Amino acid sequence: MKIVIANGTTEAKFVIDMFKDDPNNELVVINSSKEVVDQIVATKQIRVTHGDPWRDYILDEANITFADVFVALSNSDTDNYASCILAKRAYSVKKVICLVQNPSNVEIYRKLGIDSVVCSTYLLTENIKSESSMERLVRTLTLENNKIVVTEVPVLSNYRVCALPIAKINFPRYASIAAIYRDNTVIIPNGQVVINAKDVLLIITSPDKQSDIISFIKEKRKK
Amino acid sequence: MAIKNKIIIIGCGRLGSSIANYFSGRGENIVVIDSSEASFTRLDNNFSGYTAVGDASDLSFLENQGYIETARKVIITSGDDNLNLFLTHVADKIYGVEEIYVRFDDPQKSLLISGEPNVRGIYPFQLSFDNFLALDEEDEK
């Protein structure tokens, strides 16, 4: 995999360490700071192009055409944006990843064509949200830039869905039970499988329906 | 839907302020945005538009004030090419602004706005060079 690492300091060094030992990877490192270039060259023994990654002659020099991944790690959101857009439009890079500081840029950069936008504050708030779900004994995992949520819901004996085959519970169409954990085994469910108390249901849904499906499963059986 | 009647000028340096003064003289509905209050001293004493201090790279600032939704024309003149590129794409692709003018120091940025008939690039380097060639040709005669 050809990976381009554009700007960044500690982030760049970390990404380089993650990928440099695999002989299948070709790392292309570009950095605007002479100081960072010297540090990387001295400690990582790889070639680094010195210059701004939003300039075409620098990307030409670094030879990034048809790279698989381009990741922009500077602390300026707009510099990262400009570098990613140039790499994608003019150098046919397959996937561009942009680090941003301002959480409100996450959605907008995606809309403007950046394949993946990473923001630590945004991730932090997403984590806080899933922590608050944890309090209700639910764990979540978000995938595909938060378009898919996988939620773990443990079943209690007083839930309406408990002791019924899946076909009988009128499970909403906006979600699906991907798997059931039961006594350390995984069951891939079909309509005949009966949900037991202490099962953990692994539910796939969109983020906006997550709380609906949790309430559906947690609905108590009528006495 | 908001009425699109404003001219938004981002950056109040020499170019931005001159454009703002020009449109103000024509009685247009103008908003000038700059991150520094001091920049607005470049505006004429009888400047009739609005000024707003803020970070144009923070889209929530542009949105909260309702500026960009009501823009008929957006003129982007900040000294940061990458910011200008981002704002151009936002005005064009997110808000569908009909007329966008953007200044770039690096003429190569034209690569990234080509094919958009509503976006016009202004390149001070190119203008100076063309000007030099014209002067030189005149002197040669």
Boltz contact constraints between the chains, C-beta under 6 A:
constraints:
  - contact:
      token1: [A, 54]
      token2: [B, 82]
      max_distance: 6.0
  - contact:
      token1: [A, 56]
      token2: [B, 108]
      max_distance: 6.0
  - contact:
      token1: [A, 78]
      token2: [B, 57]
      max_distance: 6.0
  - contact:
      token1: [A, 78]
      token2: [B, 82]
      max_distance: 6.0
  - contact:
      token1: [A, 78]
      token2: [B, 83]
      max_distance: 6.0
  - contact:
      token1: [A, 78]
      token2: [B, 86]
      max_distance: 6.0
  - contact:
      token1: [A, 79]
      token2: [B, 82]
      max_distance: 6.0
  - contact:
      token1: [A, 81]
      token2: [B, 86]
      max_distance: 6.0
  - contact:
      token1: [A, 82]
      token2: [B, 82]
      max_distance: 6.0
  - contact:
      token1: [A, 82]
      token2: [B, 85]
      max_distance: 6.0
  - contact:
      token1: [A, 85]
      token2: [B, 112]
      max_distance: 6.0
  - contact:
      token1: [A, 90]
      token2: [B, 111]
      max_distance: 6.0
  - contact:
      token1: [A, 104]
      token2: [B, 59]
      max_distance: 6.0
  - contact:
      token1: [A, 104]
      token2: [B, 60]
      max_distance: 6.0
  - contact:
      token1: [A, 108]
      token2: [B, 59]
      max_distance: 6.0
  - contact:
      token1: [A, 112]
      token2: [B, 89]
      max_distance: 6.0
